[in-house]
């Protein structure tokens, strides 16, 4: 697994592992996403899941879009990282 995807996996787990719900307007979640997650997603995922193209209806450009998910459901599931489609896709 490429190093960037390993980092992404750990970051995604961190986003979804907390038992408190992540809200799209949660300032700490947004800051974490913008500083630690977005750059990795921009390098690896935006081509197919960015502003210009949302394969499978999924955009990964914000915490809100990850929570909303795409055609198959939410990309992240707060408190249940194993249920997160983002984690499943990376694995």
N, CA, C and O atoms as a CHARMM CRD file, in Angstrom:
* protein
*
  364
    1    1 UNK  N      0.85800  -1.17400   0.00000 PROA 1      0.00000
    2    1 UNK  CA     0.00000   0.00000   0.00000 PROA 1      0.00000
    3    1 UNK  C      0.90100   1.23300   0.00000 PROA 1      0.00000
    4    1 UNK  O      1.80900   1.32100   0.82700 PROA 1      0.00000
    5    2 UNK  N      0.67700   2.18700  -0.90500 PROA 2      0.00000
    6    2 UNK  CA     1.48300   3.41100  -0.92100 PROA 2      0.00000
    7    2 UNK  C      1.40400   4.14100   0.41500 PROA 2      0.00000
    8    2 UNK  O      0.38500   4.09700   1.10400 PROA 2      0.00000
    9    3 UNK  N      2.49500   4.81300   0.76600 PROA 3      0.00000
   10    3 UNK  CA     2.56800   5.52600   2.05200 PROA 3      0.00000
   11    3 UNK  C      1.44100   6.52900   2.20900 PROA 3      0.00000
   12    3 UNK  O      0.88700   6.66200   3.30100 PROA 3      0.00000
   13    4 UNK  N      1.08700   7.24200   1.13900 PROA 4      0.00000
   14    4 UNK  CA     0.03200   8.25200   1.25100 PROA 4      0.00000
   15    4 UNK  C     -1.31300   7.61400   1.58400 PROA 4      0.00000
   16    4 UNK  O     -2.10900   8.20400   2.31400 PROA 4      0.00000
   17    5 UNK  N     -1.57500   6.42400   1.06300 PROA 5      0.00000
   18    5 UNK  CA    -2.83000   5.76000   1.38000 PROA 5      0.00000
   19    5 UNK  C     -2.81500   5.21000   2.79600 PROA 5      0.00000
   20    5 UNK  O     -3.85600   5.16400   3.45200 PROA 5      0.00000
   21    6 UNK  N     -1.65800   4.79400   3.27200 PROA 6      0.00000
   22    6 UNK  CA    -1.54600   4.35700   4.66500 PROA 6      0.00000
   23    6 UNK  C     -1.82900   5.52200   5.59400 PROA 6      0.00000
   24    6 UNK  O     -2.53500   5.36800   6.59100 PROA 6      0.00000
   25    7 UNK  N     -1.28400   6.68200   5.27400 PROA 7      0.00000
   26    7 UNK  CA    -1.54100   7.88700   6.06600 PROA 7      0.00000
   27    7 UNK  C     -3.02000   8.22800   5.99700 PROA 7      0.00000
   28    7 UNK  O     -3.63300   8.54600   7.01600 PROA 7      0.00000
   29    8 UNK  N     -3.59100   8.16500   4.81200 PROA 8      0.00000
   30    8 UNK  CA    -5.01300   8.45600   4.64700 PROA 8      0.00000
   31    8 UNK  C     -5.86100   7.51800   5.48800 PROA 8      0.00000
   32    8 UNK  O     -6.82400   7.94900   6.12100 PROA 8      0.00000
   33    9 UNK  N     -5.51400   6.25000   5.49800 PROA 9      0.00000
   34    9 UNK  CA    -6.25900   5.29100   6.29200 PROA 9      0.00000
   35    9 UNK  C     -6.23000   5.66800   7.76300 PROA 9      0.00000
   36    9 UNK  O     -7.26100   5.64000   8.43500 PROA 9      0.00000
   37   10 UNK  N     -5.05400   6.01900   8.26500 PROA 10     0.00000
   38   10 UNK  CA    -4.96500   6.38400   9.67900 PROA 10     0.00000
   39   10 UNK  C     -5.73800   7.66500   9.96600 PROA 10     0.00000
   40   10 UNK  O     -6.35900   7.78800  11.02100 PROA 10     0.00000
   41   11 UNK  N     -5.70800   8.60800   9.05100 PROA 11     0.00000
   42   11 UNK  CA    -6.44400   9.85700   9.23400 PROA 11     0.00000
   43   11 UNK  C     -7.94500   9.59300   9.17000 PROA 11     0.00000
   44   11 UNK  O     -8.71100  10.14100   9.96300 PROA 11     0.00000
   45   12 UNK  N     -8.35900   8.75900   8.23400 PROA 12     0.00000
   46   12 UNK  CA    -9.77800   8.44200   8.11200 PROA 12     0.00000
   47   12 UNK  C    -10.27600   7.72300   9.35300 PROA 12     0.00000
   48   12 UNK  O    -11.38300   7.98300   9.82400 PROA 12     0.00000
   49   13 UNK  N     -9.46800   6.82800   9.87800 PROA 13     0.00000
   50   13 UNK  CA    -9.83900   6.15000  11.12100 PROA 13     0.00000
   51   13 UNK  C     -9.98600   7.17100  12.22900 PROA 13     0.00000
   52   13 UNK  O    -10.92300   7.09900  13.02400 PROA 13     0.00000
   53   14 UNK  N     -9.06600   8.12400  12.28700 PROA 14     0.00000
   54   14 UNK  CA    -9.14300   9.15600  13.32200 PROA 14     0.00000
   55   14 UNK  C    -10.41200   9.98800  13.17600 PROA 14     0.00000
   56   14 UNK  O    -11.03400  10.35100  14.17500 PROA 14     0.00000
   57   15 UNK  N    -10.79500  10.28900  11.96000 PROA 15     0.00000
   58   15 UNK  CA   -12.03100  11.04900  11.74500 PROA 15     0.00000
   59   15 UNK  C    -13.25600  10.26000  12.17200 PROA 15     0.00000
   60   15 UNK  O    -14.20300  10.83100  12.71300 PROA 15     0.00000
   61   16 UNK  N    -13.24900   8.96600  11.93900 PROA 16     0.00000
   62   16 UNK  CA   -14.42700   8.16800  12.22400 PROA 16     0.00000
   63   16 UNK  C    -14.38900   7.40700  13.53500 PROA 16     0.00000
   64   16 UNK  O    -15.39400   6.80900  13.91700 PROA 16     0.00000
   65   17 UNK  N    -13.25700   7.40700  14.24100 PROA 17     0.00000
   66   17 UNK  CA   -13.12500   6.56300  15.42200 PROA 17     0.00000
   67   17 UNK  C    -13.66000   7.18400  16.69500 PROA 17     0.00000
   68   17 UNK  O    -14.00300   6.46000  17.62900 PROA 17     0.00000
   69   18 UNK  N    -13.74000   8.46800  16.76000 PROA 18     0.00000
   70   18 UNK  CA   -14.24200   9.12400  17.96200 PROA 18     0.00000
   71   18 UNK  C    -15.70700   8.75400  18.15200 PROA 18     0.00000
   72   18 UNK  O    -16.47500   8.71000  17.19100 PROA 18     0.00000
   73   19 UNK  N    -16.08600   8.49000  19.39300 PROA 19     0.00000
   74   19 UNK  CA   -17.46700   8.09700  19.63400 PROA 19     0.00000
   75   19 UNK  C    -18.43500   9.27100  19.53000 PROA 19     0.00000
   76   19 UNK  O    -19.64100   9.06600  19.39100 PROA 19     0.00000
   77   20 UNK  N    -17.92200  10.49500  19.59500 PROA 20     0.00000
   78   20 UNK  CA   -18.80700  11.64300  19.43100 PROA 20     0.00000
   79   20 UNK  C    -19.05100  11.87400  17.94800 PROA 20     0.00000
   80   20 UNK  O    -18.14400  11.69200  17.13500 PROA 20     0.00000
   81   21 UNK  N    -20.26000  12.27000  17.59000 PROA 21     0.00000
   82   21 UNK  CA   -20.56700  12.44300  16.17500 PROA 21     0.00000
   83   21 UNK  C    -19.78100  13.59300  15.55300 PROA 21     0.00000
   84   21 UNK  O    -19.56500  14.62700  16.18500 PROA 21     0.00000
   85   22 UNK  N    -19.36400  13.39900  14.32500 PROA 22     0.00000
   86   22 UNK  CA   -18.73500  14.46700  13.56300 PROA 22     0.00000
   87   22 UNK  C    -19.85700  15.21900  12.86400 PROA 22     0.00000
   88   22 UNK  O    -20.70400  14.61600  12.20500 PROA 22     0.00000
   89   23 UNK  N    -19.85600  16.50700  13.00900 PROA 23     0.00000
   90   23 UNK  CA   -20.84500  17.33900  12.33200 PROA 23     0.00000
   91   23 UNK  C    -20.14200  18.12100  11.23100 PROA 23     0.00000
   92   23 UNK  O    -18.96000  18.44700  11.34400 PROA 23     0.00000
   93   24 UNK  N    -20.86800  18.41400  10.18100 PROA 24     0.00000
   94   24 UNK  CA   -20.30000  19.16200   9.06300 PROA 24     0.00000
   95   24 UNK  C    -19.86900  20.56000   9.47800 PROA 24     0.00000
   96   24 UNK  O    -19.04600  21.17800   8.80100 PROA 24     0.00000
   97   25 UNK  N    -20.42100  21.07800  10.60000 PROA 25     0.00000
   98   25 UNK  CA   -20.05300  22.41200  11.05100 PROA 25     0.00000
   99   25 UNK  C    -19.12700  22.38200  12.27000 PROA 25     0.00000
  100   25 UNK  O    -18.91400  23.41700  12.90200 PROA 25     0.00000
  101   26 UNK  N    -18.57700  21.21600  12.60700 PROA 26     0.00000
  102   26 UNK  CA   -17.67000  21.04900  13.73800 PROA 26     0.00000
  103   26 UNK  C    -16.31400  21.65800  13.37300 PROA 26     0.00000
  104   26 UNK  O    -15.60600  21.13500  12.51200 PROA 26     0.00000
  105   27 UNK  N    -15.96300  22.74700  14.02200 PROA 27     0.00000
  106   27 UNK  CA   -14.74500  23.49100  13.67700 PROA 27     0.00000
  107   27 UNK  C    -13.49100  22.63200  13.79800 PROA 27     0.00000
  108   27 UNK  O    -12.60900  22.72500  12.94500 PROA 27     0.00000
  109   28 UNK  N    -13.38700  21.80300  14.82500 PROA 28     0.00000
  110   28 UNK  CA   -12.18300  20.98800  14.98100 PROA 28     0.00000
  111   28 UNK  C    -12.10400  19.91300  13.89800 PROA 28     0.00000
  112   28 UNK  O    -11.01500  19.61300  13.40800 PROA 28     0.00000
  113   29 UNK  N    -13.24400  19.32900  13.51800 PROA 29     0.00000
  114   29 UNK  CA   -13.24600  18.33500  12.44800 PROA 29     0.00000
  115   29 UNK  C    -12.87800  18.98200  11.11400 PROA 29     0.00000
  116   29 UNK  O    -12.13900  18.40300  10.31800 PROA 29     0.00000
  117   30 UNK  N    -13.39100  20.16900  10.88000 PROA 30     0.00000
  118   30 UNK  CA   -13.07900  20.87600   9.63500 PROA 30     0.00000
  119   30 UNK  C    -11.59900  21.23400   9.59400 PROA 30     0.00000
  120   30 UNK  O    -10.94600  21.05900   8.56500 PROA 30     0.00000
  121   31 UNK  N    -11.07100  21.73200  10.70000 PROA 31     0.00000
  122   31 UNK  CA    -9.64100  22.08300  10.75000 PROA 31     0.00000
  123   31 UNK  C     -8.78100  20.84700  10.51700 PROA 31     0.00000
  124   31 UNK  O     -7.82100  20.89600   9.74800 PROA 31     0.00000
  125   32 UNK  N     -9.11700  19.73800  11.17500 PROA 32     0.00000
  126   32 UNK  CA    -8.37600  18.48900  10.99900 PROA 32     0.00000
  127   32 UNK  C     -8.42900  18.03900   9.54000 PROA 32     0.00000
  128   32 UNK  O     -7.41400  17.65900   8.95600 PROA 32     0.00000
  129   33 UNK  N     -9.62400  18.08900   8.96900 PROA 33     0.00000
  130   33 UNK  CA    -9.78900  17.69800   7.57200 PROA 33     0.00000
  131   33 UNK  C     -8.93000  18.57500   6.66000 PROA 33     0.00000
  132   33 UNK  O     -8.19000  18.06600   5.81800 PROA 33     0.00000
  133   34 UNK  N     -9.03200  19.88500   6.83300 PROA 34     0.00000
  134   34 UNK  CA    -8.32500  20.81400   5.94800 PROA 34     0.00000
  135   34 UNK  C     -6.80600  20.67400   6.04700 PROA 34     0.00000
  136   34 UNK  O     -6.11100  20.76400   5.03400 PROA 34     0.00000
  137   35 UNK  N     -6.28800  20.45500   7.24500 PROA 35     0.00000
  138   35 UNK  CA    -4.83700  20.39300   7.44500 PROA 35     0.00000
  139   35 UNK  C     -4.24500  19.01500   7.16900 PROA 35     0.00000
  140   35 UNK  O     -3.14700  18.91300   6.62300 PROA 35     0.00000
  141   36 UNK  N     -4.96200  17.94800   7.54200 PROA 36     0.00000
  142   36 UNK  CA    -4.36600  16.62200   7.51500 PROA 36     0.00000
  143   36 UNK  C     -4.95300  15.69000   6.45600 PROA 36     0.00000
  144   36 UNK  O     -4.23300  14.85900   5.90300 PROA 36     0.00000
  145   37 UNK  N     -6.23800  15.81500   6.16900 PROA 37     0.00000
  146   37 UNK  CA    -6.89000  14.86700   5.27400 PROA 37     0.00000
  147   37 UNK  C     -6.98700  15.39300   3.84700 PROA 37     0.00000
  148   37 UNK  O     -6.63500  14.68900   2.90000 PROA 37     0.00000
  149   38 UNK  N     -7.45900  16.61800   3.68900 PROA 38     0.00000
  150   38 UNK  CA    -7.67000  17.19200   2.35300 PROA 38     0.00000
  151   38 UNK  C     -6.43800  17.11500   1.45500 PROA 38     0.00000
  152   38 UNK  O     -6.56900  16.75200   0.28600 PROA 38     0.00000
  153   39 UNK  N     -5.23600  17.44600   1.96000 PROA 39     0.00000
  154   39 UNK  CA    -4.07100  17.35600   1.07100 PROA 39     0.00000
  155   39 UNK  C     -3.83700  15.94400   0.52300 PROA 39     0.00000
  156   39 UNK  O     -3.43500  15.78800  -0.63000 PROA 39     0.00000
  157   40 UNK  N     -4.08500  14.92500   1.33600 PROA 40     0.00000
  158   40 UNK  CA    -3.90200  13.54400   0.87600 PROA 40     0.00000
  159   40 UNK  C     -4.97800  13.17800  -0.13300 PROA 40     0.00000
  160   40 UNK  O     -4.69200  12.56300  -1.16000 PROA 40     0.00000
  161   41 UNK  N     -6.21500  13.55800   0.16100 PROA 41     0.00000
  162   41 UNK  CA    -7.29800  13.28600  -0.77900 PROA 41     0.00000
  163   41 UNK  C     -7.09200  14.04800  -2.08400 PROA 41     0.00000
  164   41 UNK  O     -7.37700  13.52800  -3.16200 PROA 41     0.00000
  165   42 UNK  N     -6.60100  15.27300  -1.98600 PROA 42     0.00000
  166   42 UNK  CA    -6.34700  16.06900  -3.19700 PROA 42     0.00000
  167   42 UNK  C     -5.33200  15.36900  -4.09200 PROA 42     0.00000
  168   42 UNK  O     -5.47000  15.37200  -5.31500 PROA 42     0.00000
  169   43 UNK  N     -4.32400  14.77800  -3.48900 PROA 43     0.00000
  170   43 UNK  CA    -3.27700  14.09700  -4.25700 PROA 43     0.00000
  171   43 UNK  C     -3.73600  12.76500  -4.83300 PROA 43     0.00000
  172   43 UNK  O     -3.24900  12.34100  -5.88100 PROA 43     0.00000
  173   44 UNK  N     -4.66500  12.10400  -4.15700 PROA 44     0.00000
  174   44 UNK  CA    -5.01100  10.74100  -4.53100 PROA 44     0.00000
  175   44 UNK  C     -6.44300  10.52200  -5.01400 PROA 44     0.00000
  176   44 UNK  O     -6.71500   9.53100  -5.69200 PROA 44     0.00000
  177   45 UNK  N     -7.35800  11.42400  -4.67900 PROA 45     0.00000
  178   45 UNK  CA    -8.77900  11.11600  -4.89600 PROA 45     0.00000
  179   45 UNK  C     -9.56300  12.17700  -5.67200 PROA 45     0.00000
  180   45 UNK  O    -10.59100  11.86900  -6.27500 PROA 45     0.00000
  181   46 UNK  N     -9.08600  13.42000  -5.65900 PROA 46     0.00000
  182   46 UNK  CA    -9.86400  14.50900  -6.26100 PROA 46     0.00000
  183   46 UNK  C    -10.09800  14.32700  -7.74900 PROA 46     0.00000
  184   46 UNK  O    -11.08800  14.82900  -8.28000 PROA 46     0.00000
  185   47 UNK  N     -9.21300  13.62300  -8.43000 PROA 47     0.00000
  186   47 UNK  CA    -9.38500  13.44800  -9.86800 PROA 47     0.00000
  187   47 UNK  C    -10.73000  12.79300 -10.18100 PROA 47     0.00000
  188   47 UNK  O    -11.38400  13.14500 -11.16200 PROA 47     0.00000
  189   48 UNK  N    -11.13500  11.84500  -9.34500 PROA 48     0.00000
  190   48 UNK  CA   -12.40500  11.14700  -9.57100 PROA 48     0.00000
  191   48 UNK  C    -13.51300  11.57500  -8.61000 PROA 48     0.00000
  192   48 UNK  O    -14.69000  11.34400  -8.88600 PROA 48     0.00000
  193   49 UNK  N    -13.14800  12.19800  -7.48000 PROA 49     0.00000
  194   49 UNK  CA   -14.13100  12.54300  -6.45100 PROA 49     0.00000
  195   49 UNK  C    -13.94500  13.97000  -5.94900 PROA 49     0.00000
  196   49 UNK  O    -14.06500  14.24400  -4.75500 PROA 49     0.00000
  197   50 UNK  N    -13.64700  14.88000  -6.88800 PROA 50     0.00000
  198   50 UNK  CA   -13.41700  16.27800  -6.53100 PROA 50     0.00000
  199   50 UNK  C    -14.53000  17.18500  -7.01400 PROA 50     0.00000
  200   50 UNK  O    -15.66200  16.74600  -7.21700 PROA 50     0.00000
  201   51 UNK  N    -14.19800  18.44700  -7.19500 PROA 51     0.00000
  202   51 UNK  CA   -15.19600  19.42900  -7.62100 PROA 51     0.00000
  203   51 UNK  C    -15.69300  19.19400  -9.04200 PROA 51     0.00000
  204   51 UNK  O    -16.87200  19.39600  -9.33100 PROA 51     0.00000
  205   52 UNK  N    -14.79300  18.76500  -9.93400 PROA 52     0.00000
  206   52 UNK  CA   -15.15800  18.62400 -11.34000 PROA 52     0.00000
  207   52 UNK  C    -15.83200  17.29900 -11.67300 PROA 52     0.00000
  208   52 UNK  O    -16.56800  17.19700 -12.65400 PROA 52     0.00000
  209   53 UNK  N    -15.58000  16.30200 -10.86500 PROA 53     0.00000
  210   53 UNK  CA   -16.09500  14.96100 -11.15800 PROA 53     0.00000
  211   53 UNK  C    -16.39100  14.25900  -9.83900 PROA 53     0.00000
  212   53 UNK  O    -15.57700  14.30300  -8.91600 PROA 53     0.00000
  213   54 UNK  N    -17.53500  13.62100  -9.74600 PROA 54     0.00000
  214   54 UNK  CA   -17.91000  12.88100  -8.54200 PROA 54     0.00000
  215   54 UNK  C    -18.36200  11.47500  -8.94500 PROA 54     0.00000
  216   54 UNK  O    -19.55700  11.18300  -9.00100 PROA 54     0.00000
  217   55 UNK  N    -17.38500  10.61900  -9.22300 PROA 55     0.00000
  218   55 UNK  CA   -17.69600   9.24700  -9.57800 PROA 55     0.00000
  219   55 UNK  C    -18.51700   8.60700  -8.46200 PROA 55     0.00000
  220   55 UNK  O    -18.19000   8.77200  -7.28700 PROA 55     0.00000
  221   56 UNK  N    -19.55300   7.89800  -8.80300 PROA 56     0.00000
  222   56 UNK  CA   -20.41100   7.25600  -7.81600 PROA 56     0.00000
  223   56 UNK  C    -21.14700   8.24400  -6.92900 PROA 56     0.00000
  224   56 UNK  O    -21.63100   7.88100  -5.85700 PROA 56     0.00000
  225   57 UNK  N    -21.23400   9.50600  -7.37600 PROA 57     0.00000
  226   57 UNK  CA   -21.91100  10.53500  -6.59800 PROA 57     0.00000
  227   57 UNK  C    -21.13600  11.00000  -5.37900 PROA 57     0.00000
  228   57 UNK  O    -21.67800  11.71900  -4.54000 PROA 57     0.00000
  229   58 UNK  N    -19.85300  10.59500  -5.26600 PROA 58     0.00000
  230   58 UNK  CA   -19.06100  10.91100  -4.08200 PROA 58     0.00000
  231   58 UNK  C    -18.08800  12.04900  -4.33500 PROA 58     0.00000
  232   58 UNK  O    -17.29200  12.02000  -5.27400 PROA 58     0.00000
  233   59 UNK  N    -18.17400  13.04500  -3.47600 PROA 59     0.00000
  234   59 UNK  CA   -17.17900  14.11200  -3.41300 PROA 59     0.00000
  235   59 UNK  C    -16.46600  13.97600  -2.08200 PROA 59     0.00000
  236   59 UNK  O    -17.10300  13.75100  -1.05300 PROA 59     0.00000
  237   60 UNK  N    -15.14600  14.11200  -2.09600 PROA 60     0.00000
  238   60 UNK  CA   -14.36500  14.03900  -0.86000 PROA 60     0.00000
  239   60 UNK  C    -13.72900  15.39200  -0.53900 PROA 60     0.00000
  240   60 UNK  O    -12.68800  15.46600   0.11400 PROA 60     0.00000
  241   61 UNK  N    -14.37100  16.45000  -1.00900 PROA 61     0.00000
  242   61 UNK  CA   -13.78500  17.78600  -0.88300 PROA 61     0.00000
  243   61 UNK  C    -14.07000  18.47400   0.44100 PROA 61     0.00000
  244   61 UNK  O    -13.53600  19.55400   0.69300 PROA 61     0.00000
  245   62 UNK  N    -14.90000  17.87500   1.29900 PROA 62     0.00000
  246   62 UNK  CA   -15.18600  18.49000   2.59500 PROA 62     0.00000
  247   62 UNK  C    -15.66600  17.43800   3.58700 PROA 62     0.00000
  248   62 UNK  O    -16.04500  16.33000   3.20700 PROA 62     0.00000
  249   63 UNK  N    -15.64200  17.80300   4.86100 PROA 63     0.00000
  250   63 UNK  CA   -16.19100  16.91500   5.88800 PROA 63     0.00000
  251   63 UNK  C    -17.66100  16.64300   5.58600 PROA 63     0.00000
  252   63 UNK  O    -18.12400  15.50700   5.69300 PROA 63     0.00000
  253   64 UNK  N    -18.39000  17.69200   5.20900 PROA 64     0.00000
  254   64 UNK  CA   -19.81500  17.53200   4.90600 PROA 64     0.00000
  255   64 UNK  C    -20.03300  16.53100   3.77200 PROA 64     0.00000
  256   64 UNK  O    -20.94000  15.70100   3.84300 PROA 64     0.00000
  257   65 UNK  N    -19.21000  16.60600   2.73100 PROA 65     0.00000
  258   65 UNK  CA   -19.40000  15.69000   1.60300 PROA 65     0.00000
  259   65 UNK  C    -19.03400  14.25800   1.98000 PROA 65     0.00000
  260   65 UNK  O    -19.65300  13.32000   1.47700 PROA 65     0.00000
  261   66 UNK  N    -18.04400  14.06500   2.85100 PROA 66     0.00000
  262   66 UNK  CA   -17.70300  12.72200   3.32300 PROA 66     0.00000
  263   66 UNK  C    -18.83700  12.13800   4.15700 PROA 66     0.00000
  264   66 UNK  O    -19.15900  10.95600   4.03500 PROA 66     0.00000
  265   67 UNK  N    -19.43500  12.96100   4.99500 PROA 67     0.00000
  266   67 UNK  CA   -20.55700  12.50700   5.81700 PROA 67     0.00000
  267   67 UNK  C    -21.77600  12.19100   4.95900 PROA 67     0.00000
  268   67 UNK  O    -22.49200  11.22300   5.21500 PROA 67     0.00000
  269   68 UNK  N    -22.00500  13.01200   3.94000 PROA 68     0.00000
  270   68 UNK  CA   -23.14300  12.81200   3.03500 PROA 68     0.00000
  271   68 UNK  C    -22.90900  11.56300   2.19000 PROA 68     0.00000
  272   68 UNK  O    -23.82700  10.77300   1.97000 PROA 68     0.00000
  273   69 UNK  N    -21.68600  11.39400   1.72300 PROA 69     0.00000
  274   69 UNK  CA   -21.33000  10.22300   0.93200 PROA 69     0.00000
  275   69 UNK  C    -21.80100  10.30100  -0.49700 PROA 69     0.00000
  276   69 UNK  O    -22.08900  11.37600  -1.02400 PROA 69     0.00000
  277   70 UNK  N    -21.87400   9.13300  -1.11700 PROA 70     0.00000
  278   70 UNK  CA   -22.26700   9.05500  -2.51600 PROA 70     0.00000
  279   70 UNK  C    -23.39800   8.06800  -2.70800 PROA 70     0.00000
  280   70 UNK  O    -24.21700   7.86000  -1.81300 PROA 70     0.00000
  281   71 UNK  N    -23.43700   7.46800  -3.87200 PROA 71     0.00000
  282   71 UNK  CA   -24.51000   6.54700  -4.23000 PROA 71     0.00000
  283   71 UNK  C    -24.62000   5.35000  -3.28400 PROA 71     0.00000
  284   71 UNK  O    -25.70400   4.79200  -3.11400 PROA 71     0.00000
  285   72 UNK  N    -23.50400   4.95700  -2.67200 PROA 72     0.00000
  286   72 UNK  CA   -23.50200   3.77500  -1.80200 PROA 72     0.00000
  287   72 UNK  C    -23.62800   4.11500  -0.32200 PROA 72     0.00000
  288   72 UNK  O    -23.64800   3.21400   0.51600 PROA 72     0.00000
  289   73 UNK  N    -23.71300   5.40100   0.01100 PROA 73     0.00000
  290   73 UNK  CA   -23.87100   5.80000   1.39800 PROA 73     0.00000
  291   73 UNK  C    -22.73400   6.68000   1.87600 PROA 73     0.00000
  292   73 UNK  O    -21.89000   7.09700   1.08300 PROA 73     0.00000
  293   74 UNK  N    -22.70800   6.96800   3.18300 PROA 74     0.00000
  294   74 UNK  CA   -21.69000   7.85200   3.75000 PROA 74     0.00000
  295   74 UNK  C    -20.28400   7.29100   3.57000 PROA 74     0.00000
  296   74 UNK  O    -20.07300   6.08300   3.67900 PROA 74     0.00000
  297   75 UNK  N    -19.32300   8.17100   3.29300 PROA 75     0.00000
  298   75 UNK  CA   -17.93700   7.75500   3.14000 PROA 75     0.00000
  299   75 UNK  C    -17.28600   7.49200   4.48800 PROA 75     0.00000
  300   75 UNK  O    -16.41500   6.62900   4.59900 PROA 75     0.00000
  301   76 UNK  N    -17.70000   8.23000   5.51700 PROA 76     0.00000
  302   76 UNK  CA   -17.21400   8.00200   6.87000 PROA 76     0.00000
  303   76 UNK  C    -18.40600   7.84900   7.79500 PROA 76     0.00000
  304   76 UNK  O    -19.45900   8.45100   7.58400 PROA 76     0.00000
  305   77 UNK  N    -18.22200   7.03100   8.82400 PROA 77     0.00000
  306   77 UNK  CA   -19.27200   6.79300   9.80300 PROA 77     0.00000
  307   77 UNK  C    -18.68900   7.09000  11.17700 PROA 77     0.00000
  308   77 UNK  O    -17.94700   6.27300  11.72100 PROA 77     0.00000
  309   78 UNK  N    -19.01400   8.24600  11.74600 PROA 78     0.00000
  310   78 UNK  CA   -18.46500   8.60300  13.04900 PROA 78     0.00000
  311   78 UNK  C    -18.72100   7.50400  14.08300 PROA 78     0.00000
  312   78 UNK  O    -19.84400   7.02700  14.24500 PROA 78     0.00000
  313   79 UNK  N    -17.65000   7.11900  14.77400 PROA 79     0.00000
  314   79 UNK  CA   -17.76600   6.10600  15.80800 PROA 79     0.00000
  315   79 UNK  C    -17.71700   4.67700  15.31100 PROA 79     0.00000
  316   79 UNK  O    -17.70200   3.75200  16.12300 PROA 79     0.00000
  317   80 UNK  N    -17.69200   4.46100  13.99800 PROA 80     0.00000
  318   80 UNK  CA   -17.68200   3.11000  13.43700 PROA 80     0.00000
  319   80 UNK  C    -16.81900   3.07100  12.17900 PROA 80     0.00000
  320   80 UNK  O    -17.34300   2.94900  11.07100 PROA 80     0.00000
  321   81 UNK  N    -15.50100   3.17300  12.34100 PROA 81     0.00000
  322   81 UNK  CA   -14.63000   3.23400  11.16000 PROA 81     0.00000
  323   81 UNK  C    -14.74200   2.01300  10.24800 PROA 81     0.00000
  324   81 UNK  O    -14.54600   2.13400   9.03900 PROA 81     0.00000
  325   82 UNK  N    -15.05500   0.83800  10.80500 PROA 82     0.00000
  326   82 UNK  CA   -15.17700  -0.35000   9.95500 PROA 82     0.00000
  327   82 UNK  C    -16.36300  -0.26600   9.00600 PROA 82     0.00000
  328   82 UNK  O    -16.37200  -0.92700   7.96800 PROA 82     0.00000
  329   83 UNK  N    -17.36400   0.54000   9.34800 PROA 83     0.00000
  330   83 UNK  CA   -18.52800   0.71700   8.47300 PROA 83     0.00000
  331   83 UNK  C    -18.29500   1.79800   7.42500 PROA 83     0.00000
  332   83 UNK  O    -19.10700   1.96000   6.51400 PROA 83     0.00000
  333   84 UNK  N    -17.20700   2.53300   7.54300 PROA 84     0.00000
  334   84 UNK  CA   -16.92600   3.63800   6.62300 PROA 84     0.00000
  335   84 UNK  C    -16.50000   3.10800   5.25400 PROA 84     0.00000
  336   84 UNK  O    -15.54400   2.34200   5.14100 PROA 84     0.00000
  337   85 UNK  N    -17.21400   3.52300   4.23500 PROA 85     0.00000
  338   85 UNK  CA   -16.88300   3.08300   2.87400 PROA 85     0.00000
  339   85 UNK  C    -15.49100   3.55100   2.45900 PROA 85     0.00000
  340   85 UNK  O    -14.81300   2.87100   1.68900 PROA 85     0.00000
  341   86 UNK  N    -15.06000   4.70800   2.96300 PROA 86     0.00000
  342   86 UNK  CA   -13.71700   5.20800   2.65000 PROA 86     0.00000
  343   86 UNK  C    -12.66900   4.22400   3.15900 PROA 86     0.00000
  344   86 UNK  O    -11.71100   3.91800   2.44900 PROA 86     0.00000
  345   87 UNK  N    -12.84000   3.73000   4.36900 PROA 87     0.00000
  346   87 UNK  CA   -11.90300   2.76400   4.94200 PROA 87     0.00000
  347   87 UNK  C    -11.94900   1.47200   4.14400 PROA 87     0.00000
  348   87 UNK  O    -10.90700   0.89900   3.82500 PROA 87     0.00000
  349   88 UNK  N    -13.14200   1.01500   3.82100 PROA 88     0.00000
  350   88 UNK  CA   -13.27400  -0.22700   3.04700 PROA 88     0.00000
  351   88 UNK  C    -12.60000  -0.11000   1.68400 PROA 88     0.00000
  352   88 UNK  O    -11.97000  -1.05900   1.21900 PROA 88     0.00000
  353   89 UNK  N    -12.73100   1.04700   1.04400 PROA 89     0.00000
  354   89 UNK  CA   -12.12500   1.25200  -0.26600 PROA 89     0.00000
  355   89 UNK  C    -10.60700   1.25800  -0.18200 PROA 89     0.00000
  356   89 UNK  O     -9.92700   0.75000  -1.07400 PROA 89     0.00000
  357   90 UNK  N    -10.08300   1.82900   0.88300 PROA 90     0.00000
  358   90 UNK  CA    -8.62400   1.88800   1.04000 PROA 90     0.00000
  359   90 UNK  C     -8.05800   0.51700   1.33400 PROA 90     0.00000
  360   90 UNK  O     -6.99800   0.15000   0.82600 PROA 90     0.00000
  361   91 UNK  N     -8.76400  -0.23700   2.15200 PROA 91     0.00000
  362   91 UNK  CA    -8.29000  -1.59000   2.49600 PROA 91     0.00000
  363   91 UNK  C     -8.28500  -2.45500   1.26800 PROA 91     0.00000
  364   91 UNK  O     -7.92100  -3.62800   1.34000 PROA 91     0.00000
